[in-house]
Amino acid sequence: MTGTAPAVPTSMSDAAPAQRRILRVLVASQVLSGAGLAAGVTVGALLAQEMLGTTSLAGLPSALFTAGSALAAVAVGRISQARGRRPGLATGYLTGAVGSAGVITAAALDNPVLLFLALFVYGAGTATNLQARYAGADLAHPAHRARAVSTVLVATTLGGVAGPNLAAPTGDFAETLGIPNLAGPFLLSGAAYALAALVLAVWLRPDPLLMARTLAAAEQSATPSSGTTVLAHEERQGVVLGALVMVLTQLVMVAIMTMTPVHMHGHGHGTAASGLVIAIHIGAMYLPSPLTGWLVDRYGRMKIAAASGLTLLAAGVLAAFAPGDSVALLALALALLGLGWNFGLVSGTAIITDTVPLATRAKTQGLVDVSIAVAGATGGISSGLVVASTSYPILALTGGVLALAVLPAVAATAYRR
């Protein structure tokens, strides 16, 4: 790759080479951002627990950076709508890097207020990591959109698996700098997010959303539009269903994931063991994406959306009944949790992209991701309260049952169609 911008295609038939280039750049940025995302998830709850001395607020970090991602999703969506994917995504990752630096500073100063503010800013990286999947679908053929989304998602796997497993060595490195051990992974997060921003700012050319608009405008001028009322109805229906699928899967996934390291810590497991389980979980969130994309394109969005609810139920049941001293069973439960989330995200994203027109696509996608972030924040902050008042098994079972709400939503939409 070079910094020279390639020629902009003038027709959809010329867009394939540009789409391949765009996917390569997105893959590179997602590998980096995956490391930034996963490192913070691994130790965020433990850092708060250590600084505050209580388990009841251990879910607050997850809630804060997912709440921060809600605001970032709006900002990234609006910037992308106005100026294109490149400035939107680069700004989001750079903001995540600033948040990582704030977390490190807060840990060094033992300042919980600064920690929570920094975690809120750090959430921009989470939002941007998710928003990047839409960029992969902008120029994709409708029959291959889910596979394009999955290509971007699977790139997060390498960084996402490496990040948690670097928790221990980065913690040791942080101590040599006079920084608390649990803040170490945020050194990795800051560097990874900053590099992801640089890759996108330099090489994401031509901009996929701006190019898709240009090509769509050319095609629309040659083909009269019709059926606007029907299309508007389908758009609303698709946005509601796609958002609901992704909101439910995000809520359940974040709630169970957030408290698993705390649950393991309470049963005598160290950072390395919890890091391994989270690494397996994040690998399951992203690694199956190519297969999921193929399944969604081949068998339809609705069937895979329904499968997400059933998979999350299985994850919740297994997490609830797995012995606290069994790393293997907890890892399997978290793997199923990640897979169910993947099914929901890929199918839900495809539903949204299919039904929202290019003129409002980025803005709508940003608003949908706000709902996803709010769901994640709700899951994160409520998870600690539920575990403190009941237990981790109750949390896991409740999450699994809640995920089944996807099924009637899918059935109702399929019936109306």
C-alpha angles and dihedrals in degrees: 000000000000134000092247112110113236122230113284112244117242098202138031091252089062094049098080096081090047090049091053091050092047091051091051092053092045091049091054093049093046093054088057097041091048089063090049093050098045097046093059094044091054098059106016095097093042092050092053091045091052094047096043100035094224138097096209092076096039090105092056096088091055089047092050099049091044089048088049088051088058091062091042092051090058092047095046091046093051094045090048091048092052103034109011140264096290099065092036096054095039091052092050094052093045089054089052089054090053089051091052090054089051092053091052091050092048092051092049091051093039088232113152094187092056089044092057093045091049092048088054090055091042088062089075088078091056092050093047093048088058096041090057090071090067091056089059091058100046095091098024122118109254091245091055102039097107090051091050090051090048092051090059093044096049090055088068089064098079095051092035093057095040095049100065092041089056091056093096098045094043088049090053090048091051091054090056086057092050093255123130113267096241091056091061097090089058088064086063092044094054094049093044095050092047092052091047089054090050094050092052096043093052105035111024093100131170095032108242097216095046091047092048090053092051093050093044091051091052092050093045092053088056096044122052114231123237142170095041094159093053092045092050090052092049090048093056092044092049094048092050094048096042092048093047093052093050094042094053095045091048093049094051095041096050094045095053096036094050096056099039095084089047090048090050092046089054089056093053101265118142133224092271093058095046089044090055092051092048090047090054089047094051090044088055090048093059113011096073091052097106090053091044091050091051091048092050093049093043103041103022140261096270098057094051091044088056090047089057092063093049093047092050090050090055090049093051094048093049093046090050096052100035112110112251091236094054109096090175096058093043089050090052091049091050090047090056089046090055093046093051090050090050092052090051097045097048095044093043093048091050091051092051095045092047094055108034117082120233092246091070102015102111094043093049092046090052092052091048090052088052088061089049091050093048089051090051091049090050092049093047099049095039093049094068092046092049093049092045092052099036124358145282093261090056090051092050094048093047091051093050093051092046090056090064089073086084090072100065090043091055092044093050093050093047089051094051090051 
